[in-house]
Amino acid sequence: MKDYSPYQKGVIKRYYEHRDTLALQKLAEIVSDLYVETSETKIKRAWGRVEKNLVAAGVHKHQAHAIVEDRDLGALAKLVGELT
């Protein structure tokens, strides 16, 4: 494995330290996209990303799966608001 410079190590460390914050930001963007999206294909793709980002943000896997399975946009928006 390649050795990383101290700068690269710092970048990698900060990425993993703030991974939950990045996931919350992505979730907020997905929620806003879902509210205005009309294409069923894009909606389906967005819901596919939701569960992965919810788990990365620290939400329990079962709760994330339930929200995605129900496609409950109101519950998703409320949860993202509570997490931020």
Buried (B, 14 or more C-beta within 10 A) or exposed (E): EEEEEEEEEEEEEEEEEEEBEBBBBBBBBBBEBBEEBEEEEEBEEBBEBBBBBBBBBEBEEEEBBEBBEEEEBEEBBEBBEEBE
